[in-house]
Amino acid sequence: MHSDVDPALVGRLAALLSDITGTPVGLLGPDSCRDATPGWDSVANLQFMSAVEEEFGVIIPTTAALQLRSLADMARFLREAGWNAARAQPGCRGES
């Protein structure tokens, strides 16, 4: 259970990953990780990181990217990076 992650944020991340890997979004959740999710290989991971940066207006440092193994990890990273769901809309860069 991941009570520390926003389900709506995980849903947005799952939709991005689904677009890249072809894995149905309904099969993706907070525990989905790159070692066990069909299609989430190294190339897809680079595409996912780039898509997250664009969608959420953040920069993912290489050192952080190496530690982000699941959708829950990414949701936590976004929260810690200051991404705020209350002021951001899909497709925006979190600007006020």
Protein Blocks (a to p, Z undefined) as FASTA:
>chain_A
ZZkbcfklmmmmmmmmmmmnopafklgcfklcfklgghiafklmmmmmmmmmmmnopacd
fklmmmmmbfklmmmmmmmnopafklpcehiahiZZ
